[in-house]
Amino acid sequence: MEPTKIDFEKGGGLVPVITQDVDTGEVLMLAYMNEESFRETLRTKRAVYWSRRRGLWRKGEESGNHQDVHGIFIDCDADTILLKVHQHGGAACHTGRRTCFYRDSEDGEGWRTLMEPIFDPEKVYGAKK
Amino acid sequence: MEPTKIDFEKGGGLVPVITQDVDTGEVLMLAYMNEESFRETLRTKRAVYWSRRRGLWRKGEESGNHQDVHGIFIDCDADTILLKVHQHGGAACHTGRRTCFYRDSEDGEGWRTLMEPIFDPEKVYGAKK
């Protein structure tokens, strides 16, 4: 029988969260949650992460690009969360791109940029970036 | 300009790797790589992870369910890898299921199993499990 309680202890209070676009299947980002942000995600039905820099991080609070939660999954070890979301504004990445995974590589050293920004981070985040 | 070199230092030598089915878009699992396993993944064109328990972990070596790599992506911070793979045998999870994310929840406490195993772990892994 696989564990049924999310294991926040293993990662020192944090679990990795994979965020996937519920419509396209595209993987948008990887972030972390602690118990508080997981509870806030459940309560608000929007993705709320935990950032060592920001603390409780209500995704899209500044940019408007919040994520409505359509599904919450755990893996067999109950130490990773998969979130299926609707991405408002069409861009998950702070660079203004649809996904944070906008670069690929053949050799693991040279990285090719595959997409352009949808929004201009300077305009959205202003001088705070 | 976003970083172009994978940051193995941040996670004490390990980076999280999201593995996605290149055909269906389904997220299969989350695992970790160190530099050695990343190099082995590039060299063999099959997913090779790093496990604290197993060390260098050539996925599918025991079960036959190896993963052919079709794409390697990094995120904006260059501290997470996304791998697009063809999953041999149709199951990525050690429970015999297609994906490790085979359970979902409405309330974050009760988890519902969404799919049945494709293979019998007892037969594949035998007494070693």
Interface residues (C-beta under 8 A of the other chain):
Chain A: E2 T4 K5 I6 P16 I18 Q20 T24 G25 E26 V27 M29 L30 F38 R39 L42 G71 I72 F73 I74 D75 C76 D77 T80 L82 C93 H94 T95 R97 C100 F101 Y102 R103 D104 S105 E106 D107 G108 W111
Chain B: E2 T4 I6 P16 I18 Q20 T24 G25 E26 V27 M29 L30 F38 R39 L42 G71 I72 F73 I74 D75 C76 D77 T80 L82 C93 H94 T95 R97 C100 F101 Y102 R103 D104 S105 E106 D107 G108 E109 W111
